[in-house]
Amino acid sequence: MKIQIEYGMCDGHGECVIAAPEVFDLNDDGDEVILLDETPAEELRNKVNAAIKLCPVAAIRIEG
């Protein structure tokens, strides 16, 4: 799986960081997500899916 973030949409709510801290973090200003792992291990798929569902602006998606 490959994760893509639409950075123009991201408001830095941080729900993805709570759902999958192995994959997402917030920048120092706390207003934009940092993708720690663009291609995380398959065992993290459920956490990434939770992050996608929790994102209030639908800025995250998975390819593959």
N, CA, C and O atoms as a GROMACS GRO file, in nm:
protein
  256
    1MET      N    1   0.084  -0.118   0.000
    1MET     CA    2   0.000   0.000   0.000
    1MET      C    3   0.088   0.123   0.000
    1MET      O    4   0.198   0.124   0.056
    2LYS      N    5   0.039   0.227  -0.063
    2LYS     CA    6   0.109   0.355  -0.068
    2LYS      C    7   0.011   0.463  -0.021
    2LYS      O    8  -0.102   0.470  -0.068
    3ILE      N    9   0.056   0.546   0.070
    3ILE     CA   10  -0.030   0.650   0.127
    3ILE      C   11  -0.003   0.783   0.057
    3ILE      O   12   0.112   0.818   0.030
    4GLN      N   13  -0.110   0.855   0.030
    4GLN     CA   14  -0.098   0.989  -0.024
    4GLN      C   15  -0.178   1.085   0.064
    4GLN      O   16  -0.289   1.054   0.107
    5ILE      N   17  -0.119   1.200   0.088
    5ILE     CA   18  -0.185   1.305   0.165
    5ILE      C   19  -0.204   1.426   0.075
    5ILE      O   20  -0.111   1.468   0.006
    6GLU      N   21  -0.322   1.479   0.076
    6GLU     CA   22  -0.353   1.602   0.004
    6GLU      C   23  -0.321   1.717   0.100
    6GLU      O   24  -0.406   1.761   0.177
    7TYR      N   25  -0.196   1.763   0.094
    7TYR     CA   26  -0.149   1.862   0.192
    7TYR      C   27  -0.226   1.993   0.185
    7TYR      O   28  -0.238   2.063   0.286
    8GLY      N   29  -0.278   2.028   0.070
    8GLY     CA   30  -0.357   2.150   0.058
    8GLY      C   31  -0.487   2.144   0.136
    8GLY      O   32  -0.544   2.247   0.171
    9MET      N   33  -0.534   2.023   0.163
    9MET     CA   34  -0.658   2.003   0.239
    9MET      C   35  -0.633   1.987   0.389
    9MET      O   36  -0.721   2.017   0.470
   10CYS      N   37  -0.514   1.941   0.426
   10CYS     CA   38  -0.485   1.908   0.565
   10CYS      C   39  -0.489   2.032   0.653
   10CYS      O   40  -0.424   2.133   0.624
   11ASP      N   41  -0.566   2.024   0.761
   11ASP     CA   42  -0.575   2.133   0.858
   11ASP      C   43  -0.503   2.101   0.988
   11ASP      O   44  -0.507   2.180   1.082
   12GLY      N   45  -0.438   1.985   0.995
   12GLY     CA   46  -0.361   1.950   1.114
   12GLY      C   47  -0.445   1.909   1.233
   12GLY      O   48  -0.406   1.932   1.347
   13HIS      N   49  -0.560   1.848   1.209
   13HIS     CA   50  -0.644   1.802   1.320
   13HIS      C   51  -0.576   1.695   1.404
   13HIS      O   52  -0.599   1.687   1.524
   14GLY      N   53  -0.491   1.613   1.341
   14GLY     CA   54  -0.412   1.514   1.414
   14GLY      C   55  -0.481   1.383   1.444
   14GLY      O   56  -0.425   1.300   1.515
   15GLU      N   57  -0.599   1.362   1.392
   15GLU     CA   58  -0.669   1.236   1.415
   15GLU      C   59  -0.590   1.118   1.359
   15GLU      O   60  -0.589   1.010   1.418
   16CYS      N   61  -0.523   1.139   1.247
   16CYS     CA   62  -0.443   1.032   1.187
   16CYS      C   63  -0.325   0.995   1.276
   16CYS      O   64  -0.286   0.878   1.283
   17VAL      N   65  -0.267   1.093   1.343
   17VAL     CA   66  -0.154   1.068   1.433
   17VAL      C   67  -0.198   0.981   1.550
   17VAL      O   68  -0.124   0.893   1.593
   18ILE      N   69  -0.316   1.006   1.599
   18ILE     CA   70  -0.370   0.925   1.709
   18ILE      C   71  -0.398   0.783   1.661
   18ILE      O   72  -0.371   0.686   1.733
   19ALA      N   73  -0.452   0.769   1.540
   19ALA     CA   74  -0.490   0.638   1.488
   19ALA      C   75  -0.369   0.554   1.445
   19ALA      O   76  -0.368   0.433   1.464
   20ALA      N   77  -0.268   0.620   1.388
   20ALA     CA   78  -0.152   0.546   1.335
   20ALA      C   79  -0.023   0.625   1.355
   20ALA      O   80   0.032   0.678   1.259
   21PRO      N   81   0.025   0.634   1.478
   21PRO     CA   82   0.145   0.714   1.506
   21PRO      C   83   0.271   0.659   1.441
   21PRO      O   84   0.371   0.730   1.430
   22GLU      N   85   0.268   0.534   1.397
   22GLU     CA   86   0.382   0.477   1.326
   22GLU      C   87   0.396   0.534   1.185
   22GLU      O   88   0.502   0.526   1.123
   23VAL      N   89   0.288   0.592   1.136
   23VAL     CA   90   0.282   0.637   0.997
   23VAL      C   91   0.272   0.789   0.984
   23VAL      O   92   0.326   0.847   0.889
   24PHE      N   93   0.205   0.853   1.078
   24PHE     CA   94   0.178   0.997   1.070
   24PHE      C   95   0.231   1.071   1.193
   24PHE      O   96   0.239   1.016   1.302
   25ASP      N   97   0.268   1.196   1.170
   25ASP     CA   98   0.306   1.286   1.280
   25ASP      C   99   0.261   1.426   1.239
   25ASP      O  100   0.216   1.447   1.127
   26LEU      N  101   0.272   1.521   1.331
   26LEU     CA  102   0.241   1.660   1.299
   26LEU      C  103   0.370   1.740   1.294
   26LEU      O  104   0.466   1.709   1.364
   27ASN      N  105   0.372   1.844   1.210
   27ASN     CA  106   0.489   1.930   1.204
   27ASN      C  107   0.503   2.008   1.334
   27ASN      O  108   0.415   2.002   1.420
   28ASP      N  109   0.611   2.081   1.349
   28ASP     CA  110   0.639   2.154   1.473
   28ASP      C  111   0.532   2.257   1.506
   28ASP      O  112   0.509   2.286   1.623
   29ASP      N  113   0.468   2.313   1.404
   29ASP     CA  114   0.362   2.411   1.428
   29ASP      C  115   0.229   2.344   1.460
   29ASP      O  116   0.135   2.411   1.504
   30GLY      N  117   0.220   2.213   1.439
   30GLY     CA  118   0.098   2.140   1.469
   30GLY      C  119  -0.016   2.168   1.374
   30GLY      O  120  -0.133   2.148   1.408
   31ASP      N  121   0.017   2.215   1.253
   31ASP     CA  122  -0.090   2.250   1.160
   31ASP      C  123  -0.088   2.169   1.030
   31ASP      O  124  -0.169   2.194   0.940
   32GLU      N  125   0.005   2.074   1.019
   32GLU     CA  126   0.010   1.990   0.900
   32GLU      C  127   0.071   1.855   0.933
   32GLU      O  128   0.162   1.844   1.015
   33VAL      N  129   0.018   1.753   0.868
   33VAL     CA  130   0.066   1.616   0.891
   33VAL      C  131   0.198   1.593   0.820
   33VAL      O  132   0.222   1.645   0.711
   34ILE      N  133   0.281   1.514   0.884
   34ILE     CA  134   0.404   1.464   0.824
   34ILE      C  135   0.385   1.315   0.802
   34ILE      O  136   0.346   1.243   0.894
   35LEU      N  137   0.411   1.270   0.683
   35LEU     CA  138   0.401   1.128   0.652
   35LEU      C  139   0.535   1.063   0.685
   35LEU      O  140   0.635   1.087   0.617
   36LEU      N  141   0.536   0.982   0.789
   36LEU     CA  142   0.659   0.918   0.834
   36LEU      C  143   0.697   0.799   0.747
   36LEU      O  144   0.815   0.768   0.731
   37ASP      N  145   0.598   0.733   0.691
   37ASP     CA  146   0.621   0.613   0.610
   37ASP      C  147   0.520   0.609   0.497
   37ASP      O  148   0.403   0.578   0.519
   38GLU      N  149   0.565   0.640   0.376
   38GLU     CA  150   0.476   0.644   0.260
   38GLU      C  151   0.426   0.505   0.221
   38GLU      O  152   0.318   0.492   0.165
   39THR      N  153   0.505   0.403   0.251
   39THR     CA  154   0.467   0.265   0.218
   39THR      C  155   0.480   0.177   0.342
   39THR      O  156   0.572   0.096   0.352
   40PRO      N  157   0.389   0.194   0.437
   40PRO     CA  158   0.398   0.116   0.562
   40PRO      C  159   0.369  -0.032   0.540
   40PRO      O  160   0.311  -0.073   0.440
   41ALA      N  161   0.411  -0.110   0.636
   41ALA     CA  162   0.389  -0.255   0.632
   41ALA      C  163   0.240  -0.286   0.628
   41ALA      O  164   0.157  -0.212   0.682
   42GLU      N  165   0.208  -0.395   0.565
   42GLU     CA  166   0.069  -0.437   0.548
   42GLU      C  167  -0.003  -0.453   0.682
   42GLU      O  168  -0.124  -0.430   0.690
   43GLU      N  169   0.069  -0.491   0.787
   43GLU     CA  170   0.003  -0.509   0.917
   43GLU      C  171  -0.048  -0.378   0.977
   43GLU      O  172  -0.122  -0.379   1.075
   44LEU      N  173  -0.009  -0.265   0.919
   44LEU     CA  174  -0.059  -0.135   0.964
   44LEU      C  175  -0.182  -0.088   0.886
   44LEU      O  176  -0.234   0.020   0.912
   45ARG      N  177  -0.227  -0.168   0.792
   45ARG     CA  178  -0.340  -0.127   0.707
   45ARG      C  179  -0.464  -0.089   0.788
   45ARG      O  180  -0.528   0.011   0.757
   46ASN      N  181  -0.498  -0.165   0.890
   46ASN     CA  182  -0.617  -0.133   0.970
   46ASN      C  183  -0.602   0.002   1.039
   46ASN      O  184  -0.698   0.079   1.045
   47LYS      N  185  -0.484   0.032   1.090
   47LYS     CA  186  -0.461   0.162   1.153
   47LYS      C  187  -0.468   0.275   1.050
   47LYS      O  188  -0.526   0.380   1.078
   48VAL      N  189  -0.411   0.252   0.933
   48VAL     CA  190  -0.417   0.354   0.828
   48VAL      C  191  -0.561   0.375   0.783
   48VAL      O  192  -0.604   0.489   0.762
   49ASN      N  193  -0.637   0.267   0.768
   49ASN     CA  194  -0.779   0.281   0.733
   49ASN      C  195  -0.855   0.360   0.839
   49ASN      O  196  -0.942   0.440   0.805
   50ALA      N  197  -0.823   0.338   0.965
   50ALA     CA  198  -0.886   0.415   1.072
   50ALA      C  199  -0.850   0.562   1.060
   50ALA      O  200  -0.936   0.649   1.078
   51ALA      N  201  -0.724   0.590   1.029
   51ALA     CA  202  -0.681   0.730   1.012
   51ALA      C  203  -0.756   0.796   0.898
   51ALA      O  204  -0.796   0.912   0.908
   52ILE      N  205  -0.776   0.724   0.790
   52ILE     CA  206  -0.850   0.777   0.675
   52ILE      C  207  -0.993   0.810   0.716
   52ILE      O  208  -1.045   0.916   0.681
   53LYS      N  209  -1.057   0.720   0.787
   53LYS     CA  210  -1.196   0.742   0.830
   53LYS      C  211  -1.208   0.857   0.929
   53LYS      O  212  -1.308   0.928   0.929
   54LEU      N  213  -1.106   0.876   1.013
   54LEU     CA  214  -1.112   0.980   1.115
   54LEU      C  215  -1.076   1.119   1.062
   54LEU      O  216  -1.108   1.219   1.126
   55CYS      N  217  -1.011   1.126   0.948
   55CYS     CA  218  -0.969   1.256   0.894
   55CYS      C  219  -1.093   1.339   0.858
   55CYS      O  220  -1.169   1.301   0.769
   56PRO      N  221  -1.113   1.452   0.926
   56PRO     CA  222  -1.235   1.530   0.904
   56PRO      C  223  -1.239   1.601   0.768
   56PRO      O  224  -1.346   1.647   0.726
   57VAL      N  225  -1.125   1.611   0.700
   57VAL     CA  226  -1.124   1.678   0.570
   57VAL      C  227  -1.092   1.582   0.455
   57VAL      O  228  -1.074   1.625   0.342
   58ALA      N  229  -1.087   1.453   0.484
   58ALA     CA  230  -1.062   1.348   0.384
   58ALA      C  231  -0.936   1.376   0.302
   58ALA      O  232  -0.939   1.370   0.179
   59ALA      N  233  -0.827   1.406   0.371
   59ALA     CA  234  -0.702   1.441   0.304
   59ALA      C  235  -0.608   1.323   0.283
   59ALA      O  236  -0.500   1.340   0.226
   60ILE      N  237  -0.647   1.203   0.328
   60ILE     CA  238  -0.559   1.086   0.319
   60ILE      C  239  -0.625   0.980   0.232
   60ILE      O  240  -0.746   0.959   0.238
   61ARG      N  241  -0.542   0.915   0.151
   61ARG     CA  242  -0.593   0.801   0.074
   61ARG      C  243  -0.483   0.698   0.054
   61ARG      O  244  -0.364   0.728   0.066
   62ILE      N  245  -0.526   0.576   0.022
   62ILE     CA  246  -0.434   0.465  -0.002
   62ILE      C  247  -0.442   0.427  -0.149
   62ILE      O  248  -0.549   0.420  -0.209
   63GLU      N  249  -0.325   0.401  -0.206
   63GLU     CA  250  -0.316   0.341  -0.339
   63GLU      C  251  -0.263   0.200  -0.320
   63GLU      O  252  -0.162   0.180  -0.253
   64GLY      N  253  -0.330   0.104  -0.378
   64GLY     CA  254  -0.283  -0.034  -0.372
   64GLY      C  255  -0.321  -0.109  -0.249
   64GLY      O  256  -0.286  -0.226  -0.235
   0.00000   0.00000   0.00000
